[in-house]
Amino acid sequence: MVFNKLKSETEIALRHLQVLKAVIEKQPVGIFKLSDILKMPKHRVRYSLRVLEQSGIIVPTQYGAMVKDEGYDRIAEMKKDLEEIKKLITDIEELLKQF
């Protein structure tokens, strides 16, 4: 119960990254194609695309979503953030071992 929100947010972040990976591989690509590729409902793909756009990673075009040039810088920032998160998870694991 303590980690329910963290687990849920992590699952959503994973979905966003799956959508991003598909955009990188298939760009330009639209919602319907992404939904088919990822076997994911269109409303979830649409939400992930919106989050990725608001994060400055992708841009919508008339042909479909594409990664912005500066989007790759944002991806590099995410990798750094992930390292910090992994450290926090390790700290949590160490604390839980003490119980």
Sequence and secondary structure as in RCSB ss.txt:
>XXXX:A:sequence
MVFNKLKSETEIALRHLQVLKAVIEKQPVGIFKLSDILKMPKHRVRYSLRVLEQSGIIVPTQYGAMVKDEGYDRI
AEMKKDLEEIKKLITDIEELLKQF
>XXXX:A:secstr
 TTHHHHHHHHHHHHHHHHHHHHHHH SB HHHHHHHHT  HHHHHHHHHHHHHTTSEEEETTEEEE TTHHHHH
HHHHHHHHHHHHHHHHHHHHHHT 
